[in-house]
Amino acid sequence: MLRSKGHQAYFVGGCVRDLLLERDPADFDVSTDATPEQVMQIFPQTYAVGAQFGVVLIPFKAVGMQEISPETTAAAHPKAIEVATFRSDGAYSDGRHPDAVRYTTDPREDVQRRDFTINGLMLDPLDGERVLDYVGGRDDLGRGLIRTIGEPAQRFREDKLRMMRAVRFAARFEYQIDVETFAAIRELAPEIRQVSRERQRDELTKMLTEGHARRAFELLDATGLLHEVLPEVEKMKGVAQPPQYHPEGDVWVHTLLLLSMLPAGVSKTLAWGALLHDVGKPPTFRIAPDRIRFDGHVEVGERMAEEIGQRFRMSNEEIEQIVALVANHLRFADVKNMKESTFKRFIRLPKFDEHLELHRIDCLGSHAMLDLYHYTREKMAQLPAEQVRPKPLINGDDLIAEGYVQGPRFSEILRVVEDAQLERRLQSREDALEFVRREFPR
């Protein structure tokens, strides 16, 4: 549409990079010499979310692209296309947005403002073979190199988050970071604190869930960024563990091993849980006469995980699950000795599959013994759902009818009754009421 109206228009950025790497692009961005006003005239249905910076979002339906092939992957099926006008940027006083932009008709000028050479490529949409490369991006793709466009320090001062993005791209594509780019990150790493916690969180979550979490965190550490954004994790380095339980090494090495086992697409809560499951060990480390100990590290870890979740503005639901993963990760040691009611309550934890998977990789990242993992799975398979979550035999109304006064004691009574039911000692409402009369006299 843009070309038919006499404008220049190219695919640009990550979608071109991914197409050249024969990957499915997550989305498609377009760069054009049409101004935002001209774009909005051509496409009346638009979202002018960044028009002051020359950016307009156009929903698929506005360009007649509803009929996407069913073979198209979900990742390559965005709701809108970002259309940006060729521009050059002024200073970045806030470390994220340019103070002013100047539109241009020269695509060469436009790519100079972008972050990395591999993201500075343009592709002719009418001739899929014609790539516009003014920054050496194709060479860097071939060499496996993350390199800024232009002077690294200037690119990072424009948007400090680019330092974390360099790490994420290097990990995702298994590339190296250019020497000068790496040096600039090391120098400017403390300035990442100027980036909002929400933006830091989103980059960290992508690093944890793209299938290359270990490499990402090794690079975060090497660049000095880990010290700035997650000092609690950095403190895992050099914290020794009992060799009889952790032959792999210190807490940092153990955590990296878990990160190496996180597949692409893993849930964000499981990924963060794997990262933070032993975060309470450094502050509780002590050498006892018998061996190294971490007394109370789970409880300390719970508090720390909650503080980290709040710091990064995670949702209450996400924080609750991450904290639960930290809180329960050692309970598998007791599964063979749990009462039936305790075991059933344990496997009723929300998203128990994440608890089970964390235990599996925790074992593989240390002693490699999976007997408790297999025991738990086998026992779960043998338990019918109605035994794990049976319909309550009695409720509060039944207690009131029996003459009990409503209050905090109700919860205790109903829990004890449910335990007995889970252990199959009570089979009916009448059994439950008789049990209450006997065990909890009024």
C-alpha positions in Angstrom: 0.0 0.0 0.0 2.8 2.4 0.9 4.7 1.6 -2.3 1.6 2.0 -4.4 1.2 5.5 -3.0 4.7 6.4 -4.2 6.6 5.9 -0.9 9.7 4.0 0.0 8.9 1.2 2.3 11.0 -1.7 3.7 10.8 -4.4 6.3 13.4 -3.5 8.9 15.0 -4.7 12.1 14.5 -8.0 13.8 12.2 -9.5 11.2 14.8 -9.1 8.5 17.5 -10.6 10.8 15.3 -13.6 11.5 14.3 -14.1 7.9 18.0 -14.1 6.9 18.6 -16.6 9.7 15.7 -18.7 8.5 13.8 -18.2 11.7 10.2 -17.2 12.2 10.0 -13.5 13.0 8.1 -12.6 16.1 6.7 -9.5 14.4 7.2 -7.4 11.3 8.3 -3.7 11.4 8.2 -1.4 8.4 10.3 1.7 7.7 9.1 4.3 5.3 9.7 7.8 4.1 5.9 8.5 4.6 5.3 10.8 7.6 2.9 9.6 10.3 0.2 11.9 8.9 0.6 10.3 5.5 0.6 6.8 7.0 -2.6 7.6 8.9 -4.3 9.0 5.7 -3.5 5.8 3.8 -4.6 3.6 6.8 -7.5 5.2 8.6 -7.5 2.4 11.3 -4.3 3.1 13.1 -2.9 3.4 16.6 -0.7 6.5 16.8 1.0 5.3 20.0 4.3 6.8 19.1 3.5 9.3 16.4 5.6 12.0 18.1 8.6 9.7 17.3 7.3 8.8 13.9 5.8 5.5 14.8 2.3 4.3 13.9 0.8 0.9 14.6 -1.5 -0.6 11.9 -3.7 -3.6 12.8 -3.7 -6.5 10.3 -7.4 -6.0 9.5 -6.6 -2.4 8.3 -4.3 -3.8 5.6 -6.4 -6.7 4.5 -4.2 -9.3 6.2 -6.8 -11.2 8.1 -6.3 -14.2 5.9 -3.0 -15.4 7.3 -2.0 -18.9 6.3 -2.9 -21.4 9.0 0.7 -22.8 8.7 2.0 -19.5 10.0 3.4 -19.9 13.5 1.7 -18.1 16.4 4.9 -16.2 17.0 4.7 -14.8 13.5 1.1 -13.7 13.9 1.2 -10.3 15.6 -1.9 -8.1 16.0 -0.3 -5.0 14.3 2.6 -3.9 12.2 4.8 -1.1 13.5 5.4 1.5 10.8 8.2 4.0 11.5 9.1 7.1 9.4 12.8 7.4 8.3 14.3 9.7 10.9 17.4 10.8 12.7 17.2 11.4 16.5 18.3 14.2 18.7 19.7 13.8 22.2 18.2 11.3 24.6 17.9 13.2 27.9 15.8 10.5 29.6 18.0 7.7 28.4 15.2 6.1 26.4 13.4 8.5 24.1 14.9 11.1 21.7 14.2 14.7 22.7 13.4 15.5 19.1 13.3 13.6 15.8 14.0 14.9 12.3 12.3 13.0 9.4 14.3 12.1 6.4 13.8 10.5 3.1 17.1 8.6 3.2 17.1 5.0 4.6 20.8 5.2 5.2 20.2 8.0 7.7 17.5 6.0 9.4 19.5 2.9 10.2 22.2 5.0 11.9 20.0 5.5 14.9 19.3 1.8 15.5 20.9 -0.3 18.1 22.9 -3.2 16.6 24.2 -4.0 13.1 22.2 -7.2 12.9 19.0 -5.2 13.6 19.9 -2.5 11.1 19.0 -4.4 7.9 16.2 -3.5 5.5 14.5 -5.9 3.1 12.6 -4.9 0.0 9.1 -6.3 0.4 8.5 -6.6 -3.4 11.9 -8.3 -4.0 12.6 -10.6 -1.1 16.3 -11.0 -2.2 17.1 -7.3 -2.0 18.6 -6.4 1.3 19.7 -2.9 2.2 22.8 -3.1 4.4 24.5 0.2 5.3 26.0 -1.0 8.6 27.7 -4.3 7.9 24.9 -6.3 9.5 25.1 -9.2 7.1 28.8 -9.7 7.8 28.1 -9.6 11.5 25.3 -12.2 11.1 27.9 -14.4 9.3 30.5 -13.9 11.9 28.1 -14.3 14.8 28.8 -10.9 16.3 26.7 -8.4 18.3 28.0 -5.0 17.5 26.5 -1.6 17.9 25.8 0.7 15.0 28.3 3.6 15.4 30.0 4.4 18.7 28.9 1.9 21.4 28.8 4.3 24.4 26.6 6.7 22.4 24.2 4.0 21.5 24.0 2.8 25.1 23.6 6.3 26.5 20.6 6.8 24.2 18.8 3.8 25.7 20.6 2.1 28.6 18.4 -1.1 28.2 20.4 -1.8 25.0 23.2 -3.1 27.2 20.9 -5.9 28.4 19.5 -6.4 24.9 23.1 -7.0 23.7 23.5 -9.7 26.3 20.1 -11.3 25.4 20.9 -11.3 21.6 24.3 -12.8 22.2 22.8 -15.5 24.3 19.8 -16.2 22.1 21.9 -16.5 18.9 25.0 -17.9 20.6 27.0 -15.0 19.3 30.0 -13.1 20.7 29.8 -9.5 21.7 32.1 -7.2 19.8 35.2 -6.2 21.9 34.4 -2.4 21.8 30.7 -3.0 22.5 31.6 -5.3 25.4 34.0 -2.7 26.9 31.3 0.0 26.7 28.8 -2.2 28.6 31.4 -2.9 31.3 32.0 0.9 31.6 28.4 1.9 31.6 26.9 -1.0 33.5 26.0 1.1 36.6 23.8 3.3 34.4 21.4 0.4 33.9 19.9 1.5 37.2 18.4 4.4 35.3 16.2 2.0 33.4 12.8 1.2 34.9 12.5 -2.0 36.9 9.7 -3.1 34.6 11.9 -2.9 31.5 14.7 -4.7 33.3 12.3 -7.4 34.4 11.0 -7.9 30.8 14.6 -8.4 29.5 15.5 -10.7 32.3 12.4 -12.8 31.7 13.2 -13.1 28.0 16.7 -14.2 28.9 15.3 -16.8 31.2 12.7 -18.2 28.8 14.4 -18.1 25.4 16.3 -21.4 25.9 19.8 -19.9 26.6 19.4 -18.7 30.2 22.8 -20.0 31.4 24.7 -18.1 28.7 22.7 -15.0 29.3 23.5 -15.0 33.0 27.2 -15.8 32.4 27.3 -12.7 30.1 25.3 -10.6 32.7 28.0 -11.5 35.2 30.9 -10.9 32.8 29.6 -7.5 31.8 28.9 -6.3 35.3 25.2 -6.0 34.7 24.3 -8.8 37.1 25.9 -6.8 40.0 23.6 -3.9 39.1 20.3 -5.7 38.5 20.4 -8.8 40.6 23.2 -8.6 43.3 21.5 -11.3 45.3 22.3 -13.8 42.4 25.8 -12.5 42.0 26.4 -13.3 45.7 25.9 -17.0 44.9 29.4 -17.0 43.4 32.0 -18.7 45.6 29.4 -19.9 48.2 30.6 -23.5 48.7 28.2 -26.4 49.2 28.5 -29.8 50.9 30.3 -32.0 48.3 28.4 -35.1 49.3 25.2 -33.4 48.1 26.5 -31.0 45.6 29.5 -32.4 43.7 29.0 -29.9 41.0 30.4 -27.0 43.0 29.2 -23.7 44.5 25.7 -22.2 44.5 26.4 -20.2 41.4 27.6 -23.2 39.4 24.5 -25.2 40.6 22.2 -22.4 39.6 23.8 -22.1 36.2 23.3 -25.8 35.7 19.6 -25.4 36.4 19.4 -22.5 33.9 21.0 -24.6 31.3 18.1 -27.0 31.5 15.4 -24.4 30.9 13.9 -25.0 27.4 12.7 -22.2 25.2 9.1 -21.3 26.1 9.4 -22.4 29.7 7.0 -20.6 32.0 8.3 -17.4 33.5 7.5 -18.4 37.0 9.3 -21.7 36.7 12.3 -19.9 35.2 12.4 -17.3 37.9 11.9 -20.1 40.5 14.9 -22.0 39.1 17.0 -18.8 39.3 16.0 -18.0 42.9 15.4 -21.4 44.5 18.7 -21.1 46.4 18.9 -17.3 46.7 18.7 -17.7 50.5 21.9 -19.8 50.7 24.6 -17.0 50.6 23.2 -15.1 53.6 22.7 -18.3 55.7 26.1 -20.0 54.8 28.0 -21.3 57.8 30.6 -24.0 58.4 29.5 -26.3 61.2 31.7 -29.0 62.8 30.1 -31.7 60.7 29.6 -29.9 57.4 28.6 -26.7 55.5 25.1 -25.7 56.5 22.5 -23.2 55.3 20.1 -23.1 58.3 16.8 -21.5 57.4 17.8 -20.8 53.8 14.4 -21.7 52.5 12.6 -19.2 54.7 15.2 -16.5 54.0 14.9 -17.3 50.3 11.1 -16.9 50.4 11.5 -13.4 51.8 14.2 -12.5 49.3 12.3 -13.9 46.3 9.2 -11.8 47.4 11.4 -8.7 47.7 12.9 -9.3 44.2 9.4 -9.9 42.7 8.1 -6.7 44.2 11.2 -4.8 43.1 10.7 -5.8 39.5 6.9 -5.0 39.7 5.8 -8.6 39.0 2.2 -9.4 39.4 0.9 -10.7 42.8 0.1 -14.0 41.1 3.6 -14.4 39.7 5.3 -13.5 43.0 3.1 -15.9 44.9 4.1 -18.8 42.5 7.8 -18.0 42.5 7.8 -17.7 46.3 5.9 -21.1 46.5 8.5 -22.7 44.3 11.3 -21.5 46.6 9.3 -22.4 49.7 8.6 -26.0 48.6 11.6 -27.1 46.7 13.1 -29.1 49.6 9.8 -30.8 50.5 10.4 -33.6 48.0 13.0 -35.0 50.4 10.1 -36.1 52.6 7.6 -37.5 50.1 8.2 -41.1 51.1 7.5 -40.3 54.7 4.5 -38.0 54.2 1.1 -39.0 55.6 -1.4 -39.6 52.8 -3.2 -36.3 53.6 0.1 -34.4 53.6 1.1 -35.9 50.2 -2.3 -35.1 48.7 -2.2 -31.5 49.9 1.4 -31.2 48.6 0.5 -32.3 45.1 -2.6 -30.0 45.2 -0.3 -27.0 45.2 -1.1 -24.6 42.3 0.9 -25.4 39.2 2.4 -28.5 40.9 3.9 -29.5 37.5 6.3 -26.5 38.0 7.3 -27.8 41.5 7.9 -31.2 40.1 10.0 -29.9 37.2 12.1 -27.7 39.5 12.8 -30.7 41.7 13.9 -32.7 38.6 16.3 -30.1 37.4 17.5 -29.4 40.9 18.5 -33.0 41.2 20.1 -33.2 37.8 22.1 -30.0 38.7 23.5 -31.7 41.8 23.6 -35.4 42.8 21.5 -36.6 39.7 19.4 -39.0 41.7 15.7 -38.9 40.6 14.2 -41.6 42.8 12.0 -39.1 44.7 10.9 -37.5 41.4 9.9 -40.9 40.0 8.2 -41.9 43.3 6.1 -38.7 43.3 5.0 -39.2 39.7 4.2 -42.8 40.1 2.2 -42.2 43.3 0.3 -39.3 41.6 -0.6 -41.6 38.7 -2.1 -44.1 41.1 -4.3 -41.6 42.9 -7.7 -40.9 41.3 -8.6 -37.2 41.2 -11.6 -37.7 43.5 -9.2 -39.0 46.2 -6.8 -36.0 45.8 -9.6 -33.4 45.8 -12.6 -35.1 47.3 -15.9 -33.2 47.9 -15.9 -32.1 51.5 -18.0 -34.3 53.8 -19.1 -31.4 55.9 -18.9 -27.6 55.9 -19.4 -24.6 58.3 -23.2 -24.8 58.1 -23.1 -28.4 59.4 -21.0 -27.3 62.3 -23.5 -24.5 63.1 -26.3 -27.0 62.9 -24.4 -29.1 65.5 -24.3 -26.1 67.8 -20.7 -25.0 67.3 -20.1 -21.2 67.5 -18.7 -19.8 64.3 -15.1 -18.6 64.7 -11.4 -19.4 64.0 -11.9 -22.9 65.4 -14.0 -23.8 62.3 -11.0 -23.8 60.1 -9.1 -26.1 62.4 -12.0 -28.5 62.7 -12.7 -28.6 58.9 -9.0 -29.1 58.2 -8.7 -32.0 60.6 -11.8 -33.6 59.1 -10.4 -33.2 55.6 -7.1 -34.8 56.7 -9.0 -37.8 58.0 -11.0 -37.9 54.7 -7.8 -37.7 52.6 -6.4 -40.6 54.7 -9.7 -42.5 54.0 -10.6 -42.8 57.7 -13.9 -41.0 57.1 -16.2 -42.0 54.3 -19.5 -40.2 54.9 -21.1 -37.1 56.3 -22.3 -39.1 59.3 -18.8 -40.4 59.9 -17.5 -36.9 59.8 -20.1 -35.5 62.2 -19.5 -38.3 64.7 -15.7 -37.7 64.4 -16.2 -34.0 65.2 -18.5 -34.7 68.2 -15.8 -37.0 69.5 -12.7 -35.0 68.8 -14.0 -31.5 69.3 -16.5 -31.6 72.2 -18.5 -28.4 72.6 
